Amino acid sequence: MTDWVLVDTDVLIDVGRSVTEAITCLQQIEQQASPTISVVTQMELMIGCRDKAELRTVERFLQRFQSVKLRPSLM
């Protein structure tokens, strides 16, 4: 089984803004594990798009990640 790392929205936004530290962090994650995002992160990025072209760019970028659904904890 492959290890995975859940990547937060803030990191992905910084990658999109070409923040060196975020890009390096994501590259390290991709070398060591399967980068994963939650469906919440996926929607946050998609909702933040200003137009259809930006949405297509985000959708292509998100193909790099495994997406996981969130479910409530059963106590």
FIPA-220067 format. One record per residue (C-alpha): residue in three letters; chain; x negated, z, y. Coordinates in pm, 1 decimal. Each point is the difference from the previous one (the first is absolute). Example, Ala and Ser with C-alpha at 12.3 -4.5 7.8 and 13.67 -1.06 7.14 Angstrom:
2
+-----+---+----------+----------+----------+
!   r ! c !       px !       pz !       py !
+-----+---+----------+----------+----------+
! ALA ! A !  -1230.0 !    780.0 !   -450.0 !
! SER ! A !   -137.0 !    -66.0 !    344.0 !
+-----+---+----------+----------+----------+
END
This chain:
75
+-----+---+----------+----------+----------+
!   r ! c !       px !       pz !       py !
+-----+---+----------+----------+----------+
! MET ! A !      0.0 !      0.0 !      0.0 !
! THR ! A !   -128.0 !    -93.9 !    344.7 !
! ASP ! A !    -33.8 !    265.5 !    267.2 !
! TRP ! A !    193.3 !    -66.8 !    314.8 !
! VAL ! A !    -25.9 !    124.0 !    355.2 !
! LEU ! A !    302.9 !     27.3 !    226.6 !
! VAL ! A !    -91.1 !   -153.0 !    336.5 !
! ASP ! A !    178.7 !    127.1 !    310.8 !
! THR ! A !    163.6 !   -216.5 !    265.5 !
! ASP ! A !   -245.3 !    119.2 !    267.1 !
! VAL ! A !   -296.5 !   -134.1 !   -196.8 !
! LEU ! A !    165.7 !   -339.0 !    -43.4 !
! ILE ! A !     92.3 !    -21.3 !    368.1 !
! ASP ! A !   -363.1 !     71.8 !     88.8 !
! VAL ! A !   -114.1 !   -271.1 !   -242.5 !
! GLY ! A !    232.5 !   -240.8 !    181.1 !
! ARG ! A !   -156.7 !    107.7 !    328.1 !
! SER ! A !   -350.2 !    -65.2 !   -143.3 !
! VAL ! A !   -109.4 !    365.4 !     14.1 !
! THR ! A !   -332.5 !     -1.8 !   -185.5 !
! GLU ! A !     45.2 !    340.8 !   -163.3 !
! ALA ! A !    340.3 !    -95.8 !   -140.5 !
! ILE ! A !   -127.2 !   -332.9 !   -133.2 !
! THR ! A !   -294.4 !    173.3 !   -168.2 !
! CYS ! A !    229.1 !    265.5 !   -146.1 !
! LEU ! A !    235.5 !   -260.3 !   -144.4 !
! GLN ! A !   -289.2 !   -202.3 !   -144.1 !
! GLN ! A !   -133.6 !    311.9 !   -172.6 !
! ILE ! A !    342.7 !     76.9 !   -143.7 !
! GLU ! A !     33.0 !   -356.0 !   -131.1 !
! GLN ! A !   -338.7 !     26.5 !   -173.5 !
! GLN ! A !     83.3 !    326.2 !   -175.2 !
! ALA ! A !    374.2 !     -1.1 !    -64.7 !
! SER ! A !    325.5 !   -186.8 !     31.9 !
! PRO ! A !    116.1 !     28.0 !    361.6 !
! THR ! A !    364.7 !    102.0 !      6.0 !
! ILE ! A !    262.6 !     38.1 !    269.5 !
! SER ! A !    341.9 !    160.1 !     -0.8 !
! VAL ! A !    310.2 !   -201.7 !     72.1 !
! VAL ! A !     27.8 !    207.8 !    318.4 !
! THR ! A !   -340.3 !   -124.5 !    117.6 !
! GLN ! A !     99.6 !   -354.8 !    -90.5 !
! MET ! A !    317.6 !     23.0 !    208.5 !
! GLU ! A !   -176.2 !    168.7 !    293.7 !
! LEU ! A !   -242.4 !   -289.8 !     23.5 !
! MET ! A !    269.4 !   -263.8 !    -37.3 !
! ILE ! A !    231.5 !    158.1 !    255.8 !
! GLY ! A !   -286.7 !     13.6 !    250.1 !
! CYS ! A !    -39.8 !   -378.6 !     -1.7 !
! ARG ! A !     78.8 !   -171.8 !    327.2 !
! ASP ! A !     89.1 !   -341.3 !   -143.7 !
! LYS ! A !     28.7 !   -202.1 !   -321.4 !
! ALA ! A !   -361.9 !   -115.6 !     12.4 !
! GLU ! A !   -122.6 !    358.5 !     16.4 !
! LEU ! A !    236.9 !     93.7 !   -282.4 !
! ARG ! A !   -146.5 !   -274.8 !   -220.4 !
! THR ! A !   -351.0 !    125.3 !     75.8 !
! VAL ! A !     98.3 !    355.8 !    -93.2 !
! GLU ! A !    170.8 !   -117.6 !   -319.1 !
! ARG ! A !   -316.0 !   -186.5 !   -105.9 !
! PHE ! A !   -212.6 !    306.2 !     81.3 !
! LEU ! A !    229.4 !    227.2 !   -203.3 !
! GLN ! A !    -47.5 !   -214.1 !   -310.2 !
! ARG ! A !   -336.6 !    175.4 !    -37.3 !
! PHE ! A !    178.2 !    325.4 !    -82.9 !
! GLN ! A !    202.0 !    141.4 !   -281.1 !
! SER ! A !    326.5 !    139.6 !    136.5 !
! VAL ! A !    156.5 !    320.9 !   -130.4 !
! LYS ! A !    353.4 !    125.3 !     44.4 !
! LEU ! A !     56.4 !    355.4 !    112.4 !
! ARG ! A !    245.4 !    223.0 !   -172.9 !
! PRO ! A !    115.1 !    351.5 !     76.9 !
! SER ! A !   -162.4 !    282.8 !   -184.7 !
! LEU ! A !    220.8 !    171.0 !   -253.5 !
! MET ! A !    -40.3 !    372.6 !     29.8 !
+-----+---+----------+----------+----------+
END
